[in-house]
Amino acid sequence: MAQAKQMRGQRSTLNAQRSTSNSDEPHSSEVDKLSAISHQPSLGWQFALRSVEFIVAIIFIYAGAIKVWDPIGFANDIDNYKMLPWAVSVRLAFYLPWLEILCGLALITRRLYLGGLSILTALVSVFIVASIVAKARGLDISCGCFGHASKNWSFTTHLALDFGLLSGLVLLLCSSWRISVHGTGGTRAVASQE
């Protein structure tokens, strides 16, 4: 109990020192507010990030929806890489499209935001590596990402799209990390912690 009284006395002394200090110097709470404002992204940057989120989400929702309608065709596309047994390819063909759709919805709704971003970044990274390995092994494959619409795309076109998606996802991950570290950004900081 004596310690509690002593702590209260120290707090009142600190408050008195703050109130009698030079009024030209900003208090620490004012400095914290100013630093938080300086780390807050501009409205233009927030709009650009939200646009990237929306575009990436729509691409993954569309790609997942196309694969949901033809899981056996997607299983054949996975099997063409010759990296997994047929049974695993079939299981992935039924699972991955729904994962893409849910992660795309996570980006739009900002629920489980970091989880969706992380999963999509991992999926695209694995796909890029698998495509490069398959090409190095001499396999001429179509990725099957967008169903029959992407069957005639060249390998370079597929890689350009994949690296574009990967760069957008990494940008979103980095900006989300930056905002959550600085504790600013309103709903994005809250959504990134869910």
KAGIVEN-V486221 format. One record per run of one state. SS is the DSSP state (@ for helix, = for strand, . for the rest). FROM is the first residue (numbers start at 1). TO is the last residue. If there is no record, write none. Layout:
BEGIN
SS:FROM:TO + SS:FROM:TO
END
This chain:
BEGIN
.:1:1 + @:2:20 + .:21:27 + @:28:39 + .:40:42 + @:43:69 + .:70:70 + @:71:79 + .:80:85 + @:86:109 + .:110:112 + @:113:136 + .:137:146 + @:147:150 + .:151:154 + @:155:182 + .:183:186 + @:187:192 + .:193:194
END
